[in-house]
């Protein structure tokens, strides 16, 4: 893969969040960026994703993690999720590892280093009644319980103008500030493995516990822009009824201080993430979430 230098041009510096933008992120738990990718870069993401779906890989994961999301043509016309595309495909990685994305994330998170934690290529087919098209309410930190940081965040990067009729990402405004009630071990599982009604109930229960209302904001994202959200912000998405595929990457990001931590579940087992079977080990034997092969840095101040 191409080595990156962590510098920005004058034009890119102007695209960083302002202090007011950071204050908005801290209050609301999400932020719609300025135009961080050119039209040509977005179009290349589309082309690279099509090559990926056709089977092009620059490398394969050495081990298949136990909960890997990995759509294959045999799965049919469901919502596609493919993890680790930043590792497997250099064409996608060249754009996803753009330092400007990391610099925006660093300013929002108050961090000096940003590394990729995961990247998931997504395609939501234009089928209004397809059950897999509905992404239930969840927040990412639940299934990142083996991570020590609460500053992790996600950049949702559509490959086109992304509107409500396409099933754009929807934020539950300010929910990253809620205190949780009724914590259940099931939340450590990815939302695709969890019961949708349970997730709806949890959202309602937590809002009531915090004496607040659930404010859902579908984020319209112009081409080249992206939506960043905090790892504890509840979010989801609806059906794609636009007649066109909704293409995107969820680029999950970690600050430089994030590390593996022991998180014990009620049955005595330890929460794990897919990385744990892939990455190198730290001196004390824990999975190293700073392994540059699978968790490459994309920004260092």
C-alpha atoms as an extended CHARMM CRD file, in Angstrom:
* protein
*
       301  EXT
         1         1  UNK       CA              0.0000000000        0.0000000000        0.0000000000  PROA      1               0.0000000000
         2         2  UNK       CA              1.0890000000        3.5840000000       -0.6070000000  PROA      2               0.0000000000
         3         3  UNK       CA              2.8080000000        5.2710000000        2.3170000000  PROA      3               0.0000000000
         4         4  UNK       CA              1.0770000000        8.4610000000        3.4250000000  PROA      4               0.0000000000
         5         5  UNK       CA              2.5230000000       11.7360000000        4.5700000000  PROA      5               0.0000000000
         6         6  UNK       CA              0.3770000000       13.4230000000        7.1830000000  PROA      6               0.0000000000
         7         7  UNK       CA              0.2060000000       16.8990000000        5.7070000000  PROA      7               0.0000000000
         8         8  UNK       CA             -2.6040000000       19.0680000000        4.3630000000  PROA      8               0.0000000000
         9         9  UNK       CA             -2.6660000000       21.6810000000        1.6390000000  PROA      9               0.0000000000
        10        10  UNK       CA             -3.9370000000       25.1940000000        2.2780000000  PROA      10              0.0000000000
        11        11  UNK       CA             -7.1860000000       24.2680000000        0.5220000000  PROA      11              0.0000000000
        12        12  UNK       CA             -7.5980000000       21.1880000000        2.7340000000  PROA      12              0.0000000000
        13        13  UNK       CA             -6.9420000000       23.1740000000        5.9000000000  PROA      13              0.0000000000
        14        14  UNK       CA             -9.9770000000       25.2920000000        5.0130000000  PROA      14              0.0000000000
        15        15  UNK       CA            -12.1110000000       22.1160000000        5.0390000000  PROA      15              0.0000000000
        16        16  UNK       CA            -11.4010000000       21.2420000000        8.6760000000  PROA      16              0.0000000000
        17        17  UNK       CA            -14.2100000000       21.7000000000       11.2150000000  PROA      17              0.0000000000
        18        18  UNK       CA            -14.3740000000       25.1180000000       12.8210000000  PROA      18              0.0000000000
        19        19  UNK       CA            -14.5020000000       25.5280000000       16.5890000000  PROA      19              0.0000000000
        20        20  UNK       CA            -18.2550000000       26.0050000000       16.1930000000  PROA      20              0.0000000000
        21        21  UNK       CA            -18.4570000000       22.7220000000       14.2560000000  PROA      21              0.0000000000
        22        22  UNK       CA            -16.6020000000       20.9140000000       17.0410000000  PROA      22              0.0000000000
        23        23  UNK       CA            -18.9740000000       22.4190000000       19.6030000000  PROA      23              0.0000000000
        24        24  UNK       CA            -21.9220000000       21.1730000000       17.5080000000  PROA      24              0.0000000000
        25        25  UNK       CA            -20.4040000000       17.6660000000       17.3800000000  PROA      25              0.0000000000
        26        26  UNK       CA            -19.8700000000       17.6590000000       21.1380000000  PROA      26              0.0000000000
        27        27  UNK       CA            -23.4710000000       18.7070000000       21.7480000000  PROA      27              0.0000000000
        28        28  UNK       CA            -25.2770000000       16.6680000000       19.0940000000  PROA      28              0.0000000000
        29        29  UNK       CA            -22.9810000000       13.6530000000       18.5720000000  PROA      29              0.0000000000
        30        30  UNK       CA            -22.6680000000       14.0270000000       14.7920000000  PROA      30              0.0000000000
        31        31  UNK       CA            -21.2930000000       16.4140000000       12.1640000000  PROA      31              0.0000000000
        32        32  UNK       CA            -21.8940000000       16.8220000000        8.4200000000  PROA      32              0.0000000000
        33        33  UNK       CA            -18.5490000000       17.6770000000        6.8440000000  PROA      33              0.0000000000
        34        34  UNK       CA            -17.5970000000       20.0280000000        4.0810000000  PROA      34              0.0000000000
        35        35  UNK       CA            -16.7340000000       18.4610000000        0.7030000000  PROA      35              0.0000000000
        36        36  UNK       CA            -13.7400000000       16.2720000000        1.5860000000  PROA      36              0.0000000000
        37        37  UNK       CA            -13.6310000000       14.1650000000       -1.5880000000  PROA      37              0.0000000000
        38        38  UNK       CA            -13.5820000000       15.4170000000       -5.1620000000  PROA      38              0.0000000000
        39        39  UNK       CA            -16.1420000000       14.1180000000       -7.6420000000  PROA      39              0.0000000000
        40        40  UNK       CA            -13.3430000000       12.1360000000       -9.2940000000  PROA      40              0.0000000000
        41        41  UNK       CA            -12.4100000000       10.4810000000       -6.0000000000  PROA      41              0.0000000000
        42        42  UNK       CA            -16.0250000000        9.5330000000       -5.3100000000  PROA      42              0.0000000000
        43        43  UNK       CA            -16.4250000000        8.1600000000       -8.8300000000  PROA      43              0.0000000000
        44        44  UNK       CA            -13.2860000000        6.0830000000       -8.3070000000  PROA      44              0.0000000000
        45        45  UNK       CA            -14.8230000000        4.6450000000       -5.1200000000  PROA      45              0.0000000000
        46        46  UNK       CA            -17.7930000000        3.4960000000       -7.2050000000  PROA      46              0.0000000000
        47        47  UNK       CA            -15.5190000000        1.9520000000       -9.8470000000  PROA      47              0.0000000000
        48        48  UNK       CA            -13.2730000000        0.3120000000       -7.2540000000  PROA      48              0.0000000000
        49        49  UNK       CA            -16.2860000000       -1.0970000000       -5.3990000000  PROA      49              0.0000000000
        50        50  UNK       CA            -17.5800000000       -2.6590000000       -8.6040000000  PROA      50              0.0000000000
        51        51  UNK       CA            -14.1960000000       -4.2760000000       -9.1870000000  PROA      51              0.0000000000
        52        52  UNK       CA            -14.2660000000       -5.5040000000       -5.5990000000  PROA      52              0.0000000000
        53        53  UNK       CA            -17.7440000000       -7.0070000000       -6.0420000000  PROA      53              0.0000000000
        54        54  UNK       CA            -16.4880000000       -8.6890000000       -9.2200000000  PROA      54              0.0000000000
        55        55  UNK       CA            -13.8350000000      -10.4540000000       -7.1450000000  PROA      55              0.0000000000
        56        56  UNK       CA            -10.7770000000       -8.1790000000       -7.4040000000  PROA      56              0.0000000000
        57        57  UNK       CA             -8.5540000000       -8.3680000000       -4.2960000000  PROA      57              0.0000000000
        58        58  UNK       CA             -5.0000000000       -7.2030000000       -3.6720000000  PROA      58              0.0000000000
        59        59  UNK       CA             -4.7440000000       -9.4680000000       -0.6260000000  PROA      59              0.0000000000
        60        60  UNK       CA             -6.9970000000      -11.6370000000        1.4900000000  PROA      60              0.0000000000
        61        61  UNK       CA             -7.3510000000      -11.7940000000        5.2480000000  PROA      61              0.0000000000
        62        62  UNK       CA             -4.9510000000      -14.4560000000        6.5620000000  PROA      62              0.0000000000
        63        63  UNK       CA             -7.6540000000      -15.7560000000        8.9310000000  PROA      63              0.0000000000
        64        64  UNK       CA            -11.4360000000      -15.4070000000        8.6840000000  PROA      64              0.0000000000
        65        65  UNK       CA            -12.6770000000      -13.7090000000       11.8770000000  PROA      65              0.0000000000
        66        66  UNK       CA            -15.6760000000      -15.3720000000       13.5410000000  PROA      66              0.0000000000
        67        67  UNK       CA            -18.1460000000      -12.5220000000       12.9520000000  PROA      67              0.0000000000
        68        68  UNK       CA            -16.8980000000      -11.2150000000        9.6250000000  PROA      68              0.0000000000
        69        69  UNK       CA            -19.4420000000       -9.3800000000        7.4400000000  PROA      69              0.0000000000
        70        70  UNK       CA            -18.6310000000      -10.5560000000        3.9270000000  PROA      70              0.0000000000
        71        71  UNK       CA            -21.2800000000      -10.4190000000        1.2040000000  PROA      71              0.0000000000
        72        72  UNK       CA            -20.8080000000      -12.8160000000       -1.7000000000  PROA      72              0.0000000000
        73        73  UNK       CA            -22.9300000000      -13.1410000000       -4.8800000000  PROA      73              0.0000000000
        74        74  UNK       CA            -24.5120000000      -16.3240000000       -3.5290000000  PROA      74              0.0000000000
        75        75  UNK       CA            -26.1260000000      -14.2520000000       -0.7660000000  PROA      75              0.0000000000
        76        76  UNK       CA            -28.4220000000      -12.6110000000       -3.3060000000  PROA      76              0.0000000000
        77        77  UNK       CA            -29.9480000000       -9.1480000000       -3.5490000000  PROA      77              0.0000000000
        78        78  UNK       CA            -29.7940000000       -8.2650000000        0.1360000000  PROA      78              0.0000000000
        79        79  UNK       CA            -28.0220000000       -5.3260000000        1.7480000000  PROA      79              0.0000000000
        80        80  UNK       CA            -24.3030000000       -5.9700000000        1.2280000000  PROA      80              0.0000000000
        81        81  UNK       CA            -21.7220000000       -5.5330000000        3.9800000000  PROA      81              0.0000000000
        82        82  UNK       CA            -18.0280000000       -6.2760000000        3.4140000000  PROA      82              0.0000000000
        83        83  UNK       CA            -15.5260000000       -5.6320000000        6.1980000000  PROA      83              0.0000000000
        84        84  UNK       CA            -11.7890000000       -4.9060000000        5.8930000000  PROA      84              0.0000000000
        85        85  UNK       CA            -11.9880000000       -3.3980000000        2.4150000000  PROA      85              0.0000000000
        86        86  UNK       CA             -9.2000000000       -0.9860000000        3.4150000000  PROA      86              0.0000000000
        87        87  UNK       CA             -6.9950000000       -4.0650000000        3.8250000000  PROA      87              0.0000000000
        88        88  UNK       CA             -8.1300000000       -6.1840000000        0.9100000000  PROA      88              0.0000000000
        89        89  UNK       CA             -8.4210000000       -3.6000000000       -1.8660000000  PROA      89              0.0000000000
        90        90  UNK       CA             -5.8090000000       -0.9320000000       -2.5900000000  PROA      90              0.0000000000
        91        91  UNK       CA             -8.1150000000        1.0600000000       -4.8760000000  PROA      91              0.0000000000
        92        92  UNK       CA            -10.5820000000        1.6280000000       -2.0580000000  PROA      92              0.0000000000
        93        93  UNK       CA             -7.8260000000        2.0650000000        0.5300000000  PROA      93              0.0000000000
        94        94  UNK       CA             -6.0910000000        4.8170000000       -1.4470000000  PROA      94              0.0000000000
        95        95  UNK       CA             -9.0960000000        7.0910000000       -0.9180000000  PROA      95              0.0000000000
        96        96  UNK       CA            -10.2910000000        5.8610000000        2.4840000000  PROA      96              0.0000000000
        97        97  UNK       CA             -6.8240000000        6.5460000000        3.9200000000  PROA      97              0.0000000000
        98        98  UNK       CA             -6.8390000000       10.1670000000        2.7520000000  PROA      98              0.0000000000
        99        99  UNK       CA             -5.1890000000       12.2060000000        5.5530000000  PROA      99              0.0000000000
       100       100  UNK       CA             -7.8540000000       14.9050000000        5.3390000000  PROA      100             0.0000000000
       101       101  UNK       CA            -10.4610000000       12.4220000000        6.6060000000  PROA      101             0.0000000000
       102       102  UNK       CA             -8.2340000000       11.6030000000        9.5520000000  PROA      102             0.0000000000
       103       103  UNK       CA             -7.5340000000       15.2630000000       10.2690000000  PROA      103             0.0000000000
       104       104  UNK       CA            -11.2690000000       16.0420000000       10.4180000000  PROA      104             0.0000000000
       105       105  UNK       CA            -11.8200000000       13.0880000000       12.7620000000  PROA      105             0.0000000000
       106       106  UNK       CA             -8.8930000000       14.1690000000       14.9360000000  PROA      106             0.0000000000
       107       107  UNK       CA            -10.2810000000       17.6460000000       15.4110000000  PROA      107             0.0000000000
       108       108  UNK       CA            -13.7330000000       16.3260000000       16.2840000000  PROA      108             0.0000000000
       109       109  UNK       CA            -12.3660000000       13.7340000000       18.7050000000  PROA      109             0.0000000000
       110       110  UNK       CA             -9.7160000000       16.0000000000       20.2320000000  PROA      110             0.0000000000
       111       111  UNK       CA             -7.0030000000       13.5240000000       19.2360000000  PROA      111             0.0000000000
       112       112  UNK       CA             -3.5000000000       13.8620000000       17.7890000000  PROA      112             0.0000000000
       113       113  UNK       CA             -3.6070000000       10.5200000000       15.9350000000  PROA      113             0.0000000000
       114       114  UNK       CA             -6.3710000000        8.7250000000       14.0500000000  PROA      114             0.0000000000
       115       115  UNK       CA             -6.1710000000        5.1210000000       12.8920000000  PROA      115             0.0000000000
       116       116  UNK       CA             -8.6510000000        3.0820000000       10.8930000000  PROA      116             0.0000000000
       117       117  UNK       CA            -10.4720000000        0.6390000000       13.1400000000  PROA      117             0.0000000000
       118       118  UNK       CA            -12.6710000000       -0.9830000000       10.4920000000  PROA      118             0.0000000000
       119       119  UNK       CA            -14.0640000000       -0.2240000000        7.0540000000  PROA      119             0.0000000000
       120       120  UNK       CA            -17.2920000000       -1.7100000000        5.7640000000  PROA      120             0.0000000000
       121       121  UNK       CA            -18.3640000000       -1.4110000000        2.1420000000  PROA      121             0.0000000000
       122       122  UNK       CA            -22.1680000000       -1.2000000000        1.9760000000  PROA      122             0.0000000000
       123       123  UNK       CA            -24.6540000000       -1.4590000000       -0.8550000000  PROA      123             0.0000000000
       124       124  UNK       CA            -28.3530000000       -1.0870000000       -0.0510000000  PROA      124             0.0000000000
       125       125  UNK       CA            -30.4040000000       -2.3500000000       -3.0130000000  PROA      125             0.0000000000
       126       126  UNK       CA            -33.3990000000       -0.3030000000       -4.2190000000  PROA      126             0.0000000000
       127       127  UNK       CA            -35.9300000000       -2.7630000000       -2.8090000000  PROA      127             0.0000000000
       128       128  UNK       CA            -38.2960000000       -1.0970000000       -0.3680000000  PROA      128             0.0000000000
       129       129  UNK       CA            -39.5370000000       -4.3360000000        1.1760000000  PROA      129             0.0000000000
       130       130  UNK       CA            -36.1570000000       -6.0200000000        1.6250000000  PROA      130             0.0000000000
       131       131  UNK       CA            -35.8320000000       -6.6740000000        5.4200000000  PROA      131             0.0000000000
       132       132  UNK       CA            -32.0470000000       -6.3430000000        5.4190000000  PROA      132             0.0000000000
       133       133  UNK       CA            -32.3930000000       -2.7390000000        4.1970000000  PROA      133             0.0000000000
       134       134  UNK       CA            -33.5880000000       -1.5950000000        7.6200000000  PROA      134             0.0000000000
       135       135  UNK       CA            -30.7070000000       -0.8940000000       10.0080000000  PROA      135             0.0000000000
       136       136  UNK       CA            -32.1320000000       -0.8140000000       13.5670000000  PROA      136             0.0000000000
       137       137  UNK       CA            -31.1700000000        1.7090000000       16.2380000000  PROA      137             0.0000000000
       138       138  UNK       CA            -27.7850000000        0.9890000000       17.7680000000  PROA      138             0.0000000000
       139       139  UNK       CA            -24.5360000000        2.6320000000       18.7190000000  PROA      139             0.0000000000
       140       140  UNK       CA            -21.1220000000        1.3660000000       17.7210000000  PROA      140             0.0000000000
       141       141  UNK       CA            -19.3790000000        1.3810000000       21.1050000000  PROA      141             0.0000000000
       142       142  UNK       CA            -21.5930000000       -1.4880000000       22.2420000000  PROA      142             0.0000000000
       143       143  UNK       CA            -19.8560000000       -3.9150000000       19.9200000000  PROA      143             0.0000000000
       144       144  UNK       CA            -16.5110000000       -2.2190000000       20.4260000000  PROA      144             0.0000000000
       145       145  UNK       CA            -16.5970000000       -3.1130000000       24.1250000000  PROA      145             0.0000000000
       146       146  UNK       CA            -13.0770000000       -4.5550000000       23.8920000000  PROA      146             0.0000000000
       147       147  UNK       CA            -11.8130000000       -1.0480000000       23.0290000000  PROA      147             0.0000000000
       148       148  UNK       CA            -10.6790000000        1.3000000000       25.8020000000  PROA      148             0.0000000000
       149       149  UNK       CA            -11.5300000000        4.6030000000       24.1000000000  PROA      149             0.0000000000
       150       150  UNK       CA            -14.8040000000        6.5030000000       24.2200000000  PROA      150             0.0000000000
       151       151  UNK       CA            -13.5810000000        8.9320000000       21.5380000000  PROA      151             0.0000000000
       152       152  UNK       CA            -13.9290000000        6.5320000000       18.5980000000  PROA      152             0.0000000000
       153       153  UNK       CA            -16.1030000000        7.7420000000       15.7260000000  PROA      153             0.0000000000
       154       154  UNK       CA            -17.3950000000        6.7680000000       12.3090000000  PROA      154             0.0000000000
       155       155  UNK       CA            -17.3220000000        8.5610000000        8.9600000000  PROA      155             0.0000000000
       156       156  UNK       CA            -20.2900000000        7.5120000000        6.8180000000  PROA      156             0.0000000000
       157       157  UNK       CA            -19.1690000000        8.1000000000        3.2190000000  PROA      157             0.0000000000
       158       158  UNK       CA            -21.8190000000        7.7990000000        0.4820000000  PROA      158             0.0000000000
       159       159  UNK       CA            -20.7440000000        7.4860000000       -3.1400000000  PROA      159             0.0000000000
       160       160  UNK       CA            -23.3920000000        9.9480000000       -4.3850000000  PROA      160             0.0000000000
       161       161  UNK       CA            -25.8860000000       12.4750000000       -3.0580000000  PROA      161             0.0000000000
       162       162  UNK       CA            -27.5150000000       10.5190000000       -0.2390000000  PROA      162             0.0000000000
       163       163  UNK       CA            -31.0920000000       11.4970000000        0.5770000000  PROA      163             0.0000000000
       164       164  UNK       CA            -33.8420000000       10.2610000000        2.8700000000  PROA      164             0.0000000000
       165       165  UNK       CA            -35.5290000000        8.2170000000        0.1380000000  PROA      165             0.0000000000
       166       166  UNK       CA            -32.2670000000        6.2810000000       -0.2950000000  PROA      166             0.0000000000
       167       167  UNK       CA            -32.2980000000        5.2610000000        3.3520000000  PROA      167             0.0000000000
       168       168  UNK       CA            -29.6030000000        7.6900000000        4.4250000000  PROA      168             0.0000000000
       169       169  UNK       CA            -28.0570000000        7.4180000000        7.8770000000  PROA      169             0.0000000000
       170       170  UNK       CA            -30.2920000000        8.8370000000       10.6080000000  PROA      170             0.0000000000
       171       171  UNK       CA            -28.9680000000       10.2600000000       13.8720000000  PROA      171             0.0000000000
       172       172  UNK       CA            -30.6700000000       10.2220000000       17.2700000000  PROA      172             0.0000000000
       173       173  UNK       CA            -29.6440000000       13.7430000000       18.1690000000  PROA      173             0.0000000000
       174       174  UNK       CA            -27.5940000000       14.1400000000       21.3530000000  PROA      174             0.0000000000
       175       175  UNK       CA            -27.8930000000       10.4770000000       22.3480000000  PROA      175             0.0000000000
       176       176  UNK       CA            -24.1260000000       10.1400000000       22.8780000000  PROA      176             0.0000000000
       177       177  UNK       CA            -24.6080000000       12.0780000000       26.1230000000  PROA      177             0.0000000000
       178       178  UNK       CA            -27.2130000000        9.7070000000       27.5520000000  PROA      178             0.0000000000
       179       179  UNK       CA            -26.5470000000        7.4940000000       30.5390000000  PROA      179             0.0000000000
       180       180  UNK       CA            -27.5590000000        3.9020000000       29.8820000000  PROA      180             0.0000000000
       181       181  UNK       CA            -30.0740000000        1.8710000000       31.8230000000  PROA      181             0.0000000000
       182       182  UNK       CA            -30.7390000000       -1.8540000000       31.6720000000  PROA      182             0.0000000000
       183       183  UNK       CA            -27.4010000000       -2.7190000000       30.0330000000  PROA      183             0.0000000000
       184       184  UNK       CA            -27.5850000000       -6.1740000000       28.4660000000  PROA      184             0.0000000000
       185       185  UNK       CA            -24.8690000000       -8.4780000000       27.2180000000  PROA      185             0.0000000000
       186       186  UNK       CA            -26.6820000000       -8.7490000000       23.8870000000  PROA      186             0.0000000000
       187       187  UNK       CA            -25.5800000000       -5.2270000000       22.9610000000  PROA      187             0.0000000000
       188       188  UNK       CA            -22.0200000000       -6.4820000000       22.4540000000  PROA      188             0.0000000000
       189       189  UNK       CA            -23.2900000000       -8.2960000000       19.3630000000  PROA      189             0.0000000000
       190       190  UNK       CA            -23.4630000000       -6.5020000000       16.0130000000  PROA      190             0.0000000000
       191       191  UNK       CA            -26.9240000000       -5.0740000000       15.2650000000  PROA      191             0.0000000000
       192       192  UNK       CA            -27.4140000000       -7.6740000000       12.5170000000  PROA      192             0.0000000000
       193       193  UNK       CA            -27.3010000000      -10.3840000000       15.2020000000  PROA      193             0.0000000000
       194       194  UNK       CA            -29.7330000000       -8.6590000000       17.5660000000  PROA      194             0.0000000000
       195       195  UNK       CA            -33.5050000000       -8.5480000000       17.7250000000  PROA      195             0.0000000000
       196       196  UNK       CA            -34.8630000000       -5.3560000000       16.1490000000  PROA      196             0.0000000000
       197       197  UNK       CA            -37.6880000000       -4.9560000000       18.6700000000  PROA      197             0.0000000000
       198       198  UNK       CA            -35.2130000000       -5.2290000000       21.5530000000  PROA      198             0.0000000000
       199       199  UNK       CA            -33.1510000000       -2.4230000000       20.0340000000  PROA      199             0.0000000000
       200       200  UNK       CA            -36.2490000000       -0.2400000000       19.5920000000  PROA      200             0.0000000000
       201       201  UNK       CA            -37.1920000000       -0.8680000000       23.2340000000  PROA      201             0.0000000000
       202       202  UNK       CA            -33.6800000000       -0.0170000000       24.4200000000  PROA      202             0.0000000000
       203       203  UNK       CA            -33.7770000000        3.2990000000       22.5960000000  PROA      203             0.0000000000
       204       204  UNK       CA            -37.0990000000        4.2080000000       24.2090000000  PROA      204             0.0000000000
       205       205  UNK       CA            -35.9920000000        3.0460000000       27.6590000000  PROA      205             0.0000000000
       206       206  UNK       CA            -32.7700000000        5.0420000000       27.5310000000  PROA      206             0.0000000000
       207       207  UNK       CA            -34.5480000000        8.1870000000       26.3520000000  PROA      207             0.0000000000
       208       208  UNK       CA            -37.0460000000        7.8880000000       29.2110000000  PROA      208             0.0000000000
       209       209  UNK       CA            -34.2460000000        7.2100000000       31.7070000000  PROA      209             0.0000000000
       210       210  UNK       CA            -32.5500000000       10.4300000000       30.5800000000  PROA      210             0.0000000000
       211       211  UNK       CA            -35.8440000000       12.3490000000       30.6770000000  PROA      211             0.0000000000
       212       212  UNK       CA            -35.5520000000       13.3450000000       27.0390000000  PROA      212             0.0000000000
       213       213  UNK       CA            -37.3020000000       12.7570000000       23.7440000000  PROA      213             0.0000000000
       214       214  UNK       CA            -35.9850000000       10.7750000000       20.7900000000  PROA      214             0.0000000000
       215       215  UNK       CA            -35.1420000000       13.2470000000       18.0210000000  PROA      215             0.0000000000
       216       216  UNK       CA            -34.3720000000       11.4040000000       14.7730000000  PROA      216             0.0000000000
       217       217  UNK       CA            -32.5430000000       13.3860000000       12.0830000000  PROA      217             0.0000000000
       218       218  UNK       CA            -32.0800000000       11.8390000000        8.6120000000  PROA      218             0.0000000000
       219       219  UNK       CA            -28.8640000000       13.4200000000        7.3080000000  PROA      219             0.0000000000
       220       220  UNK       CA            -28.9020000000       14.4620000000        3.6510000000  PROA      220             0.0000000000
       221       221  UNK       CA            -25.3000000000       14.1090000000        2.4930000000  PROA      221             0.0000000000
       222       222  UNK       CA            -24.1420000000       15.7480000000       -0.7740000000  PROA      222             0.0000000000
       223       223  UNK       CA            -21.6440000000       13.8930000000       -2.9570000000  PROA      223             0.0000000000
       224       224  UNK       CA            -18.1270000000       14.2220000000       -1.5810000000  PROA      224             0.0000000000
       225       225  UNK       CA            -19.3100000000       15.1230000000        1.9150000000  PROA      225             0.0000000000
       226       226  UNK       CA            -19.5150000000       12.6740000000        4.8150000000  PROA      226             0.0000000000
       227       227  UNK       CA            -21.2630000000       12.3990000000        8.1460000000  PROA      227             0.0000000000
       228       228  UNK       CA            -19.1690000000       11.7870000000       11.2620000000  PROA      228             0.0000000000
       229       229  UNK       CA            -20.8150000000       10.4010000000       14.3820000000  PROA      229             0.0000000000
       230       230  UNK       CA            -19.6280000000        9.6500000000       17.9030000000  PROA      230             0.0000000000
       231       231  UNK       CA            -19.2720000000        5.9940000000       18.9190000000  PROA      231             0.0000000000
       232       232  UNK       CA            -22.1340000000        6.3600000000       21.4290000000  PROA      232             0.0000000000
       233       233  UNK       CA            -24.5950000000        8.1450000000       19.1380000000  PROA      233             0.0000000000
       234       234  UNK       CA            -27.6420000000        6.0270000000       18.3660000000  PROA      234             0.0000000000
       235       235  UNK       CA            -28.2250000000        5.7490000000       14.6290000000  PROA      235             0.0000000000
       236       236  UNK       CA            -29.9120000000        3.5950000000       12.0070000000  PROA      236             0.0000000000
       237       237  UNK       CA            -31.3620000000        3.8230000000        8.5130000000  PROA      237             0.0000000000
       238       238  UNK       CA            -34.5370000000        3.0670000000        6.6150000000  PROA      238             0.0000000000
       239       239  UNK       CA            -35.3780000000        1.3790000000        3.3480000000  PROA      239             0.0000000000
       240       240  UNK       CA            -34.0080000000        2.4980000000        0.0060000000  PROA      240             0.0000000000
       241       241  UNK       CA            -37.0630000000        3.4270000000       -2.0890000000  PROA      241             0.0000000000
       242       242  UNK       CA            -35.2190000000        5.6870000000       -4.5320000000  PROA      242             0.0000000000
       243       243  UNK       CA            -34.9170000000        3.2060000000       -7.3930000000  PROA      243             0.0000000000
       244       244  UNK       CA            -31.0870000000        3.4190000000       -7.2600000000  PROA      244             0.0000000000
       245       245  UNK       CA            -28.5590000000        1.4630000000       -5.1830000000  PROA      245             0.0000000000
       246       246  UNK       CA            -27.3080000000        3.2700000000       -2.0860000000  PROA      246             0.0000000000
       247       247  UNK       CA            -23.5360000000        2.8320000000       -2.0170000000  PROA      247             0.0000000000
       248       248  UNK       CA            -21.3350000000        3.8440000000        0.8750000000  PROA      248             0.0000000000
       249       249  UNK       CA            -18.4970000000        2.9860000000        3.2380000000  PROA      249             0.0000000000
       250       250  UNK       CA            -18.7480000000        3.1300000000        7.0050000000  PROA      250             0.0000000000
       251       251  UNK       CA            -15.2150000000        4.0860000000        7.9740000000  PROA      251             0.0000000000
       252       252  UNK       CA            -14.7740000000        3.3570000000       11.6730000000  PROA      252             0.0000000000
       253       253  UNK       CA            -11.9670000000        5.3600000000       13.2540000000  PROA      253             0.0000000000
       254       254  UNK       CA            -10.0250000000        5.1570000000       16.5060000000  PROA      254             0.0000000000
       255       255  UNK       CA             -7.8950000000        7.7180000000       18.2950000000  PROA      255             0.0000000000
       256       256  UNK       CA             -4.2520000000        6.8960000000       18.9010000000  PROA      256             0.0000000000
       257       257  UNK       CA             -4.8610000000        6.1110000000       22.5890000000  PROA      257             0.0000000000
       258       258  UNK       CA             -7.3380000000        3.3160000000       21.8920000000  PROA      258             0.0000000000
       259       259  UNK       CA             -6.2180000000       -0.1330000000       23.0100000000  PROA      259             0.0000000000
       260       260  UNK       CA             -7.6570000000       -3.5420000000       23.7350000000  PROA      260             0.0000000000
       261       261  UNK       CA             -9.1510000000       -3.8790000000       27.1880000000  PROA      261             0.0000000000
       262       262  UNK       CA            -10.6000000000       -6.7690000000       29.1560000000  PROA      262             0.0000000000
       263       263  UNK       CA            -14.4220000000       -6.5500000000       29.1170000000  PROA      263             0.0000000000
       264       264  UNK       CA            -16.0800000000       -9.4020000000       30.9790000000  PROA      264             0.0000000000
       265       265  UNK       CA            -19.6210000000      -10.4840000000       30.1570000000  PROA      265             0.0000000000
       266       266  UNK       CA            -22.1370000000      -11.8070000000       32.6660000000  PROA      266             0.0000000000
       267       267  UNK       CA            -21.4140000000      -15.4320000000       31.7700000000  PROA      267             0.0000000000
       268       268  UNK       CA            -17.7180000000      -14.9190000000       32.5170000000  PROA      268             0.0000000000
       269       269  UNK       CA            -16.6130000000      -14.8450000000       28.8760000000  PROA      269             0.0000000000
       270       270  UNK       CA            -14.6000000000      -11.9550000000       27.4830000000  PROA      270             0.0000000000
       271       271  UNK       CA            -15.9060000000       -9.6090000000       24.7790000000  PROA      271             0.0000000000
       272       272  UNK       CA            -13.8850000000       -9.8680000000       21.5930000000  PROA      272             0.0000000000
       273       273  UNK       CA            -13.6670000000       -8.0480000000       18.2750000000  PROA      273             0.0000000000
       274       274  UNK       CA            -12.8020000000       -9.5080000000       14.8660000000  PROA      274             0.0000000000
       275       275  UNK       CA             -9.3590000000       -7.9050000000       15.0400000000  PROA      275             0.0000000000
       276       276  UNK       CA             -8.3890000000      -10.1480000000       17.9290000000  PROA      276             0.0000000000
       277       277  UNK       CA             -7.5770000000      -13.0960000000       15.6390000000  PROA      277             0.0000000000
       278       278  UNK       CA             -5.7400000000      -10.9240000000       13.0980000000  PROA      278             0.0000000000
       279       279  UNK       CA             -3.5520000000       -8.3080000000       14.7350000000  PROA      279             0.0000000000
       280       280  UNK       CA             -0.1500000000       -8.7090000000       16.3320000000  PROA      280             0.0000000000
       281       281  UNK       CA              0.1670000000       -8.8870000000       20.1330000000  PROA      281             0.0000000000
       282       282  UNK       CA              1.3360000000       -6.2410000000       22.5980000000  PROA      282             0.0000000000
       283       283  UNK       CA              4.1420000000       -6.9370000000       25.0570000000  PROA      283             0.0000000000
       284       284  UNK       CA              1.6080000000       -8.1610000000       27.6290000000  PROA      284             0.0000000000
       285       285  UNK       CA             -0.1160000000      -10.4720000000       25.1390000000  PROA      285             0.0000000000
       286       286  UNK       CA             -3.2080000000       -8.4190000000       24.2530000000  PROA      286             0.0000000000
       287       287  UNK       CA             -4.3910000000       -7.8320000000       20.6630000000  PROA      287             0.0000000000
       288       288  UNK       CA             -2.6750000000       -4.6870000000       19.3520000000  PROA      288             0.0000000000
       289       289  UNK       CA             -5.2910000000       -2.3000000000       17.9260000000  PROA      289             0.0000000000
       290       290  UNK       CA             -2.4020000000       -0.1770000000       16.6860000000  PROA      290             0.0000000000
       291       291  UNK       CA             -1.1620000000       -2.8790000000       14.3150000000  PROA      291             0.0000000000
       292       292  UNK       CA             -0.4730000000       -0.8220000000       11.1470000000  PROA      292             0.0000000000
       293       293  UNK       CA             -1.2350000000       -3.7530000000        8.8410000000  PROA      293             0.0000000000
       294       294  UNK       CA             -4.9060000000       -3.9050000000        9.8530000000  PROA      294             0.0000000000
       295       295  UNK       CA             -5.3600000000       -0.5810000000       11.7120000000  PROA      295             0.0000000000
       296       296  UNK       CA             -3.2410000000        1.8790000000        9.7000000000  PROA      296             0.0000000000
       297       297  UNK       CA             -2.8400000000        5.4750000000       10.8610000000  PROA      297             0.0000000000
       298       298  UNK       CA             -4.3740000000        8.0590000000        8.5410000000  PROA      298             0.0000000000
       299       299  UNK       CA             -3.4950000000       11.1490000000       10.5530000000  PROA      299             0.0000000000
       300       300  UNK       CA             -0.7920000000       12.2100000000       12.9790000000  PROA      300             0.0000000000
       301       301  UNK       CA             -0.5620000000       15.7990000000       14.1390000000  PROA      301             0.0000000000
